[in-house]
Structure formats: structure tokens, C-alpha cells
């Protein structure tokens, strides 16, 4: 692909079906227009995409979260990449606010796939030039790519919300298990708070409430940090364990609201005072609860795209 000079090219965002509201916020923050495209799903499940304007020589940014329906959204993304590639753009940049299939990032058992790597292979083999993503399940997924990956973090956005609403006063950051300690430590460092860990020896068993907490939560606001909420089971038993240990209130913070069927019931548990998530995934109305707060990452991603387009480092967003 022949690259054009910066002064001779423009940039466009294309929004697929997974999260158009977020794409519009990214467009507003970045100053890039949303390109015209038609996306149709046939009755047999096949997807047809038509790009309705010339993008020859442009920098193209395709926004698509790999959220439910995951496989439809993945195929939309792959087909859109192919459609864009055949129109001679300058660069193809994929913006994946939620990187689906990321939980399988290593071989934990024999004869098991590494799907996070498989998705990376799909994208690279389709001639994608860059991936922009948010709060990966495991940071090492960046190493699955041999192209630039901009791994954005929502830590400051979430941390600032907690500060502005006085949640971080007399508080402690809690990791729901040993797997999430790094995320909890990052938030604790940003808020200058102590850390605690729920000593959950069997994180796959949600029938028992853990009885031991490493650290002091008594009389404090407990801020439970994780990268995603799926069923809400983990957050429910974590909140109960923390309240049993004498905490004042439990606030759950997670970037990606994956939210399967049981999540609404589990997150409505009275042990949880508030649930704070981002708009990396659209939360359907039937999965929202009164105690849920959605913090937008549109400006964060939009500013990142502006820096990328101006050939500047995205590290400025975290200085």
C-alpha cells in the first residue's frame, strides 16, 4: 500500500453496528467525520457492506467492539476491513474499545486455543496498519501483534469520577481475586489509597462467599476494580465478603460491561452500592440498573486518534 503525504490526505471514521453512539462521541472529540457506509445482514446471516464514498488515500479508522453478538461483530469488522482495503486507503486503523475473545490469552490446559492471538492474526493478515484498544484483559496481548497497538487506559477517567463524587475519601481499593491485583494496584496508586485483596482460593466457585480479606476494609469505602463484568457473580460474592469484613460501602468499577443475562440480578444485590462502567460496550436498557453509572471513553479515544493522525505519541494522554 502506497502511503500519501500528510498534507495530501484526510481521515475518516467508519462506525459499524456494535457501538455507533460511542463512534459518534469519538468523531466529535477527534474532529474526524463519520464515513458513509451501508451494512446489511441477510436472512441467512451473511453480511454485506458497501462504502458509499471515496476514501482513496485517506486514513481510515474503523470502530467496532467485539461484544455480543461477538461473532457477527467480528465478521462485520473483517468484511469492513476487506472493503476498505480494496479502495486504496492510506492506512487502515482498527479501533476496538472492547477486544473480545481476550480471556483466552494463554494455554491454561492441554489442547486449548489461544483465541486472543487468533484475533490478532486475523487482523494482521487483513493488512491492518494499527490497532487502538482499551483496557485489555491482559496487557501481554499487545505482544500478539507485529503492528503498532495503542493500548489506552480508562484508569484516570474512572479515578477522576471517584474523586469528584467523594468515593475515594477514606477508601481502600480491593482486588476481587489474585488475578486482578495489578489493576487494583494501578487504581490505588492513582488515588493514593491502600489496597486489599479478597482471598478467593477458588475464583470459579460462586456458591461460597470468601471469608478472608488481606488488608483492612473496616469502616471504609471499598472500591472493587476489574476489567470487565460478565455474570456479576464475582462482584456479588466479593461485595458480600467485603461487607462481612465491616466495610462502609462497596463500589464496583469495571471498564467493560459485558453483562450476560444474570448480571442485572447479581449487580442489584444490596451489598453493592454503585456500579461504574464505561461505554466501551452499549448497555441495553433491559440490563441497566438504577445504581449503574456509565462513564464515556469517547473523548479519550477521540483524543488518541487525533494524536495518532498528527503523528504524536498517545503517552501524552497519561502524563
N, C-alpha and C positions, 0 to 999 in steps of 0.2 A: 504494500500500500504506500503510495507516494504522499509524503507529508507536505502540506502547504504552509506558507509563511504565516505567522501570527496575524499580521495586518490584513491578510487576504482571506481570512476565514471567520465564520461566525459559529455560535454554539447553540444547540437546541436540546431541550429535554423532551423525551417521549415517555408518557405515562401509560403503563399497562393497567390491567384490571385489579391488581391486588390492593393498591392503596393510592387512588387518584387524589384524595384530599391532601395527603402528605406531599405528593408530587407538586400540587399547586402551591403549597407553602414553600417548597424548595425553589420553585420557579420564581416566586415573589422575592425571596431572600437573595437569590443568585443574580436576578435580573435577566435570566435566560427565558425565552419564550417556550411554551409547550408546543411541540410539533404536532402536525395534523396526521393522524393515522386512523384506520378503521380496523377494528378487531372483531371478528365474528367467530362464534362457536357453532358448528353444525350439529345436527341432532345425534349424530353418531360419535360426537366428542372431538372430532377433528377441529383444528383451529386455522383460521385464515386471517392473515394480516396484510394490509395494503398501506403503504406510506403515500400520503396524498400531497406531497410537496417535494421539491428538490432539496437534497441535503448533500449534494456533491461538494467535497472539500470542507465540509463542516465538522466540528467536534460534536459528537452525539453522545448524550447521557441518557441511558435507559433506566427508568426507576421501576423496580419490581421487588417486593418482599416475597420470599418463598414460604408463604403462610398458607393456611387452609383456604381452598383446596391446593395442597402443596404441589401435586404432580401436574395439575392444569396450569398453575402459575409458573412452574419450571418450564413446561413446554411452550407457554406463551413467550417467556423470556428467550428461549433458544431460537424460536421461529423469528422473533423480532430481530435478534442479532443477525440471523441469516439474511433477513430482508434488508437490514441496514448495510450489511457488508457488500451486498450486490449493487448498492447505489453509489459506491466510491466516496465514502466519507473520509475525512482526515484522520479521525480517531474514533474508536468505539469504546465508550466507558460505561460500565455497568454499575448502577447504584443499587445495592441490596441491603436495605435497612435491617431486615431480618434474614439471616443466612440459614435457611432450612437444611435439614439433614446434618446439622453440625454436631449433634450429640454423639455421633459415631466418628470420633476423631483418632481412634487408635484400635488395635486389636486387643480387646479385653478377654476374648475367648477364642478357642480354636475355630478355624473355618468361618471367620466373621469378616464382613466387608468393612472398609473404611469409607463411608459414604461422603464425608466432608471432603476427602481427597477426590472422590469420583466427580463431584460437582465442580471442583476446581479444574479437573481435566476436561470436562465438557466445555467450560468457559474458554479455557486456553485454546482448545482445538478449534473453537469457532472464531478465532482471530480477535478476541477481545484484547484491548490495549491496557486497560486498567480496571480494577475493581475498587469500589468505595463501599465500605460496610460499617456496621455499628455493633459494638459490644458482642464480639464473637463468643461463643460458648467456651472456646479455648483459644488463647492467643496464638498458639503454635499453628493454627490453621493457615495463618499468613504464609507459613513456610511451605504449604502445599502448592503455592503458585510460583511461577518463574516470571511473572509480570508484576508491575507495581500494585501494591494493595495499600489503600489508605484506611487504617482501622481507627474509626472515630470512637470516642468515649462519651457516654452520657453522664459521667460521674459529676461534673461541675453543675450541669443542669439540675440533676436530682438533689445534689448537695445544696445548691442555692435555694431550691424550693423548701428544703428542710430548715434552712437558716431563716428564710423570710417568714415562715409560719411558726417559728419558735419551737420546732420539734427537737432541734439539736441542743436546746438548753437542758442541762442536767440529764444527758443521754448517754447511751452506750450503743455501739454498732455490734450487731450479732450475726455470726455466720450460722446458717441453719444446719450445716454439717461440715465435715473436714474438706469437702471438695470446693466449698465456696469461700474459704479463708482468704484467698488473695483478693477477691472482690470486696470482702468486708474490710480488709486491711486498707485497701485503697480509699474507701469512703471514710474510714476512721482517720486516716492521715489527712484527708482534705478538710474534715470537720474538726480535727484536733480532739478526737474523742478516744476513750478506751475501747477495747474490743473484747467480745466474749464469744464463746463457741458452744453450740449445743452438742453435747457428746452423744451423737446418734450413731450407735455401733452398727445398726442395720438400716441404712437410709432407704431401702426398698420396701421396708415393712411399715405401713402407715396405720397399723392396728394398735400400736403401742405409743404412748407419749413418753419421750425420753425423760429420765429422772435426774440427769446430771448436767449442769452447766459449768463450763470452765470460764471463770470470770464473775464479776459482780453485776447483777442486774437489779438488785433490790431497790425499790423506790425510784427507779429511773425510767425514762422513755427508752424503749428498746427499738432500734432501727434494724430490721432484718433485711439483709441485702442478698440478692441473687440476680442472675442474668435473665431468667425467664420464669413465668408461672404457667404451668401446663394444667394439671388437675386441681391444684390448690391444696392437695393433701399434705404436702410437705410444710406449707406455710401454716396450715391449721394446727398440726401437731407441734410445730415449732412455737407458735404463739401460745399454745396451752402450756408447754413446758416452761416458757419464759414467765407467764403469769403465775404459774405454780411456784416459781422461784421468787415471787414478790415484786415483779416489775410494775410500774405505774400504768403503762400503756404500751401496746405493740403497733409499730408502723412497718408495713411491708413495702419494700422498694425493689422493683424489678423492671428491667428495660422492656422486655418483650412479653406482651400479654397474649400468649398462645391460646390459653383458656379453652379447654375442652368442656364437654357437657357438665361435668360435676363441679367445675371451678366456681361457678356462681354460688352454689350452696356452701362449699368449703370456705370461700372467702367471706361469706356472710356470718361466719362464726363470731360470736360476741367477744372472743379473746382478741380479735383483730380490730383495732380502732380505725385504721385507714390503709388503703392500698394505693400506692403511687406507681404508675406505669407510664411508658411513653406511647407515642402514636406510630411506632415502627410497624405495628400491625393494627388494622382497623378493628376496633372492639364493637361487635354488633350490639344493637340496642338491647336485645334479649339476654346479653351477658354482662351488661353494666349493672353496678350496684351503687347505692347512694354514697357509700364510703370510698368509692373509687375516684381518683384524681388522675387525669391524663395530661402529661407534660409533653409539649410538642418538641420534636427534634428537627423540625423543618428548617429553622434558622441555622442550626448547627450544620446540617448537611448542605444547605444552600451556601453558607459562607465557605465551606470546604470546597465546593465546586467552583466558586469564584476564585479562590486561591489557586486551585489546580489549573484553571483556564488562564490565569495570569502568570503561570509557571512559578508560583511561590510555594513555600513549604506550609503544609497544613499543621505543622507543630505550633504555629502562631496561635492556634485555637486553644492550646493547652498551656501556654506560657503564663 
